[in-house]
Amino acid sequence: MIAIIAKCYVHPEAVDPFLTLVHELVTASRAESGNISYDFYRDLQTPVNFTFIECWKDQEAIDTHNASVHFKNFGEQTALYFAAPLEISLYEKLL
Protein backbone atom coordinates (compact mmCIF):
# COMPACT_ATOMS: atom_id res chain seq x y z
CA MET A 1 0.00 0.00 0.00
CA ILE A 2 1.15 3.52 -0.80
CA ALA A 3 -0.11 6.60 1.05
CA ILE A 4 -0.04 10.07 -0.44
CA ILE A 5 -0.19 13.22 1.64
CA ALA A 6 -0.83 16.31 -0.48
CA LYS A 7 -0.94 19.71 1.20
CA CYS A 8 -2.42 22.69 -0.59
CA TYR A 9 -2.72 26.34 0.25
CA VAL A 10 -5.68 28.13 -1.32
CA HIS A 11 -6.31 31.83 -1.87
CA PRO A 12 -9.08 32.92 0.57
CA GLU A 13 -11.41 34.07 -2.20
CA ALA A 14 -11.06 30.69 -3.96
CA VAL A 15 -12.02 28.44 -1.04
CA ASP A 16 -15.71 27.98 -1.94
CA PRO A 17 -15.19 27.06 -5.62
CA PHE A 18 -12.22 24.91 -4.60
CA LEU A 19 -14.34 22.94 -2.13
CA THR A 20 -16.95 22.27 -4.82
CA LEU A 21 -14.31 20.80 -7.11
CA VAL A 22 -12.76 18.81 -4.26
CA HIS A 23 -16.09 17.13 -3.57
CA GLU A 24 -16.25 15.95 -7.18
CA LEU A 25 -12.64 14.74 -7.10
CA VAL A 26 -12.99 12.84 -3.82
CA THR A 27 -16.22 11.15 -4.89
CA ALA A 28 -14.77 9.97 -8.22
CA SER A 29 -11.42 8.94 -6.69
CA ARG A 30 -13.03 6.83 -3.98
CA ALA A 31 -14.80 4.86 -6.73
CA GLU A 32 -11.52 3.87 -8.43
CA SER A 33 -10.64 0.18 -8.17
CA GLY A 34 -7.17 0.67 -6.67
CA ASN A 35 -8.27 3.19 -4.05
CA ILE A 36 -8.22 2.14 -0.41
CA SER A 37 -9.13 5.53 1.07
CA TYR A 38 -9.28 9.15 -0.06
CA ASP A 39 -9.84 11.77 2.60
CA PHE A 40 -9.71 15.54 2.69
CA TYR A 41 -8.97 17.76 5.68
CA ARG A 42 -8.99 21.46 6.54
CA ASP A 43 -6.39 22.92 8.89
CA LEU A 44 -8.17 24.16 12.03
CA GLN A 45 -5.67 26.92 12.68
CA THR A 46 -5.32 28.13 9.09
CA PRO A 47 -8.60 27.42 7.26
CA VAL A 48 -7.19 28.11 3.80
CA ASN A 49 -4.78 25.18 4.16
CA PHE A 50 -6.00 21.73 3.18
CA THR A 51 -4.60 18.20 3.10
CA PHE A 52 -5.51 15.16 1.05
CA ILE A 53 -4.60 11.81 2.63
CA GLU A 54 -4.95 9.00 0.13
CA CYS A 55 -4.14 5.29 0.25
CA TRP A 56 -3.69 3.27 -2.92
CA LYS A 57 -3.17 -0.43 -3.58
CA ASP A 58 0.06 0.13 -5.54
CA GLN A 59 1.89 2.44 -7.94
CA GLU A 60 -0.20 1.19 -10.86
CA ALA A 61 -3.36 2.38 -9.07
CA ILE A 62 -1.74 5.80 -8.52
CA ASP A 63 -0.71 6.02 -12.16
CA THR A 64 -4.26 5.17 -13.25
CA HIS A 65 -5.64 7.80 -10.88
CA ASN A 66 -3.21 10.45 -12.12
CA ALA A 67 -4.26 9.72 -15.70
CA SER A 68 -7.99 9.86 -14.93
CA VAL A 69 -10.20 12.53 -16.43
CA HIS A 70 -11.47 13.68 -13.02
CA PHE A 71 -7.92 14.12 -11.67
CA LYS A 72 -6.72 15.99 -14.75
CA ASN A 73 -9.80 18.22 -14.78
CA PHE A 74 -9.31 19.03 -11.09
CA GLY A 75 -5.70 20.05 -11.72
CA GLU A 76 -6.65 22.25 -14.65
CA GLN A 77 -9.59 23.89 -12.90
CA THR A 78 -7.83 24.60 -9.61
CA ALA A 79 -4.40 25.71 -10.80
CA LEU A 80 -5.08 29.39 -10.15
CA TYR A 81 -6.66 28.72 -6.75
CA PHE A 82 -3.37 27.77 -5.09
CA ALA A 83 -1.41 30.38 -3.14
CA ALA A 84 1.71 28.18 -3.06
CA PRO A 85 3.02 25.02 -4.74
CA LEU A 86 1.47 21.75 -3.64
CA GLU A 87 3.50 19.69 -1.18
CA ILE A 88 3.17 16.02 -2.11
CA SER A 89 4.79 13.12 -0.26
CA LEU A 90 4.44 9.39 -0.89
CA TYR A 91 4.81 6.80 1.85
CA GLU A 92 5.09 3.04 1.86
CA LYS A 93 3.22 1.29 4.67
CA LEU A 94 5.62 -0.83 6.71
CA LEU A 95 3.52 -2.01 9.65
N, C-alpha and C positions, 0 to 999 in steps of 0.2 A: 504494500500500500504506500502511496505517496500523498503527502499533505502539502497543500499550497497555502501560504499566508500572503495575501495581497493587501497592502495598505494604500489607501487613497485619500487625498486631501482635496476637498471640493470648494470652489468659490461659494460664499454664502448665498448669493442670489441664484445659484444653480442647484441648490439642494433639492427642491421639490421636483423639478424635471428629472434630476438624477435618480431620485428614489423611484419614480415611475418606471424608468428603464431598468433599474436594478430588479424590481419585482418580476419583470418579464424575463430577464436573464436567469435569475435564480429558479424560477418555475421551469423553464426549458432545460436548464442544466441538471436539475434534480431528476429529470426524466431520462437522461442519457444512460445507456446500459452500463458504462464503466464507472458511474458515479456512486460513491458510497455515502457522502454527505456534502452539502453545499449550503453554508450558512453565512449570514451577513450581520455585521455588528456596527453600532455607532458608539464612538468614544463618549463617555459620560462627561468628561471634563472639557472636551473640545468637540462640540457637536457637528462640526464640518469635517471631521476625520472619521473614516469608515474602514472596516477590515472585512475582507472575505476570508473565510477559513473553509477550505475545500479538501475532501479526501477522494482519491481516485484509485481504482484497482491497480493501474500500472501506467507506464509512460505512453503506451498505445492509446489508452483511454484519454489521457491529457492531450495527446496530439489530435485525436478525433474531436475533442471539445474545442480546442483552439482553432480548428478548421471549420467549425460549425457556423451556420448562417447567423444564429442568434448571438454567438460570441463576437463574430466579426462586426455585426450591426451595432452591438453595444459599444465596441471600441470606436467605431466611426462616429456614432452619435454623441458620445460623451467626451471626446478628445478635448474639447474646449472648456469642459466643466472643471477640469483638474487644475488646482492651484500649484501643484508640484508634481514631479515625476512619480509614477507608481513605484512602490517598494514591494518586490515580489521575491519570496523565498520558497524553496522546495525542500521538503524534509522526507526522509525515509523512516518509516516506523520500525523501531528495533524491538520493542517489548510490548 
